[in-house]
Structures are given as C-alpha cells and as structure tokens.
Amino acid sequence: MKILYHHRTASKDGQAVHIEEMIAALREQGHEVCVVAPQAPQGEGMGGEVGWVQKLRAALPKACYELLELAYSAVAYRRLAAAAREFKPDALYERYNLFLLSGVLLKRQLRIPLLLEVNAPLAEERARFGGLGLPWLARWAEDFVWRGADVVLPVTRVLADQVRARGVPDSRLVVVPNGINQAHFAAAPSPQAARARLGAGWDNALVLGFTGFVRDWHGVDRVLHWMASPAADPRARLLMVGDGPARPDLERLAAELGLGERVRFTGVVDRDEVPALVAAFDIALQPAVVAYASPLKLFEYLALGKAIIAPRQPNIAEVLVDGANALLFDPAQPGAFEAGLTRLGADAALRERLAAGAAASIVEQGLTWQANARRVAAMAGALAAGGGAGGAAAAVARPPVR
C-alpha cells in the first residue's frame, strides 16, 4: 500500500509516540508511507509540549486562536495536495485534530479513501479543560470531519459511542486501541537493576510510578497524601517520569508533607530512557483518566509487567480486568484508591500475580503497533479496492476485547 499520513501534532509526548510507532510499523510491513505534518521541534524529550504554541494560545483571544487553527487547514491542504500529486497514494490516514479540515477536503477532491484516527472528542475536551471561544464552530468542524471520513478509528468503544452519537454509523466505526512496541521495551533492565540505578534509598524501596504529562486532574496529589499517612508502607517512594503543569504544586505538596527524597521528578526525558525508568516500578499508577481515553501509559505498564492500579470504568475495562492484570478501584467511592494502594503495598504476591497477568495481556489482546498497522493496512486495502466501509470493517474482524 501507498499511504499518505497526515497529522498536525508537533509536541513530543504520547501523541508523538502513537504517530511515530504507527508509521514505523507500517513501513516495517512493507508499505510506503509519505508523511505530511508540521516540523517537530528538535532536541525535545518525552513529556513536554511545544512552547511557542502554548505562548501563542495564551496571548491571543480564544476565538482568534481557533480561527488561526481553521486557517491552517488551507496551508495543510496545499501541502497534502502537492504530496498526493507526487506520491499517488492508495489511501489517506489522518490523526484527527480540531479545526483540521484538509483531509476531508482532499478526499473529496481526489476521491481517495480517508481513514481517520480519533483519540478524543476534542470539541468537548477543549471546552471542558481549556475553553473555546467559538464552540459552535468547533462542533461543526468536528462533525464535518468525523462524518466525512470513510472509516473512523476511535481508540475505545466508549469513544466510538460518542462518535456514533454524532451521526457516524456503525458500519464506518472500527475501534483500534493504543499499542506498544515490544522491541522498544525488550531491553529494559530488571526491576532490581532499574531501582539500583536510581541511587541510594531506592534499591530496597517500594516504588510507585507514573509516566507522562501530569495534570491536576490525574490525582497524583492523592498518592502523596497516602504516602504521608500511617497506612502507607514506609518504604514507599514515588517516581514521576515526565513533566507537566501539575509538577510545581506536587513538589510543594511533597515538601509540605515532609516526603523529601521519597518523591522524584525526572522532568522531560528522552523516549529511549522511559523503559529503564518504568522498569523500576513496583506499582504503576493511573489514579484518574477521562472517560473515553486509551492511556498510552497503561500499555507501557502492561509491556513491562507491572502491577497496575486504575479506576474501574468502561474504557479502562476494555483492556484491564480486575484481579487478572490490574487492581481496579471504584472512582466514585471515597478512599477506594488509597485502600487499593495499601493493599498492593502490603501484598507482594498480589503484585507478582497482577504483573504476570499484565505482561501476558499484550500478546493475548494483540496490543501492539504492529497489530494495529496490519488492521489499518487491511482497511486501507479494502477501501482502495472499492469494498467500502463494510469491506474495511470485515477485513479486521476480531473477537471483542474482554
């Protein structure tokens, strides 16, 4: 297949991992991939955002910034059209972004099939967390793109329900969750060696860990309060791999609680360093997650065989099974998360059992970028052959995730 891959992501975070791994997996399987995208900043590690974008967003009224986003579609369309004329793709694969209309416009103009990867309902997400100046325009743009794609690929069944509610029929919806590159994690050190690398006081610690771009709603403050409580194992230490806007407040809280050297932030790290850091975890943390997401960190935790604690909610239950590959807690029950930490901290056998189940989940559920690339290529082939959305869905039929 010849696949024209389009996205508007310049940040070096989990989004970049998804993009880079999918492109690499497609190419490894023999497909030609032509990428049209903004140039990513050089020298950035994992766990950060693009500084100039954040500054521009902060400086402009929301409505002005959103109109600039929409105007970028014209720039992207010209680039896409030029690439399509030279590359002559069989299909266009686009990572959905708000106000980005160019993929649908190119599909209509050149009559090439469009596969649209959707990771979040961004009109709703932006309105809830960052605010929108033109919510009506955001919703119109989202509907235009979602309904205009030949096949929409949401990352969870929960998200698929939201896309369906906006007018996209079941026949054009195929759930493709996040995945993992097993080779990237194969060389990770043993937990003992990873903890020894962290220095004095960590080799015999009970290491709790979190990866990614940390925000207030992730609930890491609850971990700190638990660590300072009598219920916590006194050996407990917290390793935060990445950065984010919540870091300053969390560092202040750790100091106020007297946790000192028991809490460490790595800051932004190179992607190649992540496996060696996650390998040190005894308990992998997902204190909170939005209802529709497929958190990349969960797949990293699974790949390295970690005892995971996460909220019991539908999107998480698509991948994690309580007592089998994770310990799930009721997010609506006060103290349930803390009780789960206490239980995991005190029960080494439970941690080992969950860790073994986590490691087995990757193969059992086909949660790899290679598997995802095969599904995407099969759908693209069916669409290019004129099989329509029904043919694309049939090409990737698989048993439902537990």
Secondary structure, DSSP 8 states (H G I E B T S, - for coil): -EEEEE------SHHHHHHHHHHHHHHHTT-EEEEE-----TT--BT---HHHHHHHHHS-HHHHHHHHHHHHHHHHHHHHHHHHHH--SEEEEE--TT--HHHHHHHHHT--EEEEE-S-HHHHHHHHT--S-HHHHHHHHHHHHHHSSEEEESSHHHHHHHHHTT--GGGB------B-HHHHHT---HHHHHHHT-TTTTTSEEEEEES---GGG-HHHHHHHHTSTTS-TTEEEEEEB--TTHHHHHHHHHHTT-GGGEEE-BSB-GGGHHHHHTT-SEEE-----TT---HHHHHHHHTT-EEEEE--HHHHTT--BTTTBEEE-TTSTTHHHHHHHHHHH-HHHHHHHHHHHHHHHHHHT-BHHHHHHHHHHHHHHHHTT-HHHHHHHHT------
